């Protein structure tokens, strides 16, 4: 993969950023796998800036004006205003309709086999250029040398890597039964500016199981092309300091100070996460404990169905395939 060296403006509003830009710690996986918590921890490390789920920046931030992690509307946040100015000469120069069209064309998990085979190369470069411009601008504005993007979407990770970004992939996992149970719950979106978007969507056990399988397989495939590591949510909450250092080792920061991380608590400050789980608005001391409500709250039929559908990868990732109150085999 070779990066263009001459800046050229694309319809999405981004100039080709040229060299790979800052290392991007990309947190890939299925939602409800602890990625927002991990992002918050990483973003508090000196030299690191965490941006949240940038895949939603164009619609939720620019078009709807939903709230940044700092509490301000995205369009009123000074940090994001500076990023937009640096990256595009102002957010008004971004063609959000073009970004939506590119997303529909290339940023779907179902498109990954085609992307991996080299299809839609021009669209991929254009789409990735906008994100690379945001990542590079955020690093310059914040003074950071590493960017954390917790978008999770596997197809975006592929597009970034194929589009010339310096992707360092963190394959974020959680027991599929815990993920399915979480997606079945009602969760409010405090950042929403209208009732139509006031709650996160809910998905059936079958849908979550299919997505869990597909995303994990496609993340593994990308992990064979870029620097990567696998991190289970259960291991992160059991030992947040050690696992955080393992993640930071991907960008040469394994020995960075972590005064905000102890074995059982995290000190979380305000961030400029553009989108993500509502816990991005939680600040102060946060106890670290594994969310295991699914073990007692998940209907037995749902647990059996998810186990049956996902058991090959459950075993691969060292999760029990018991139909009972499943436990990790580690």
Secondary structure as GFF3:
##gff-version 3
##sequence-region A 1 330
A	DSSP	beta_strand	23	28	.	.	.	ID=ss1
A	DSSP	alpha_helix	35	43	.	.	.	ID=ss2
A	DSSP	beta_strand	48	50	.	.	.	ID=ss3
A	DSSP	three_ten_helix	54	56	.	.	.	ID=ss4
A	DSSP	pi_helix	57	63	.	.	.	ID=ss5
A	DSSP	three_ten_helix	74	76	.	.	.	ID=ss6
A	DSSP	alpha_helix	78	88	.	.	.	ID=ss7
A	DSSP	three_ten_helix	91	93	.	.	.	ID=ss8
A	DSSP	alpha_helix	96	106	.	.	.	ID=ss9
A	DSSP	three_ten_helix	109	111	.	.	.	ID=ss10
A	DSSP	alpha_helix	112	116	.	.	.	ID=ss11
A	DSSP	alpha_helix	121	142	.	.	.	ID=ss12
A	DSSP	beta_strand	146	152	.	.	.	ID=ss13
A	DSSP	alpha_helix	154	162	.	.	.	ID=ss14
A	DSSP	beta_strand	167	173	.	.	.	ID=ss15
A	DSSP	alpha_helix	176	183	.	.	.	ID=ss16
A	DSSP	three_ten_helix	195	197	.	.	.	ID=ss17
A	DSSP	alpha_helix	205	223	.	.	.	ID=ss18
A	DSSP	beta_strand	228	232	.	.	.	ID=ss19
A	DSSP	alpha_helix	233	238	.	.	.	ID=ss20
A	DSSP	alpha_helix	240	248	.	.	.	ID=ss21
A	DSSP	three_ten_helix	249	251	.	.	.	ID=ss22
A	DSSP	beta_strand	265	268	.	.	.	ID=ss23
A	DSSP	three_ten_helix	278	281	.	.	.	ID=ss24
A	DSSP	beta_strand	284	287	.	.	.	ID=ss25
A	DSSP	alpha_helix	293	297	.	.	.	ID=ss26
A	DSSP	alpha_helix	300	316	.	.	.	ID=ss27
###
